């Protein structure tokens, strides 16, 4: 897959997530958050009003720190595809 194809597929996956109206499981949300931040090179601090949520987000970012931007896009796409494939 070319870099351009990866970008298109990543944007499509982000659109699918943004269009979804049902709640996501917390573990899926945290992985999506970390992969998205890594894929978009957004290294800003978590901005939740809740300190505990910020701690979970920070932990998710630490867990994704050793992957590349393209790997983060692929993992995000895979997570989205699997979520919609296997959800009930």
Secondary structure, DSSP 8 states (H G I E B T S, - for coil): --HHHHHHHHHHHHHHHHH--S---HHHHHHHHHHHHHHTT-------S-HHHHHHHHHHHHHTTTS-HHHHHHHHHHHHHHHHHH--
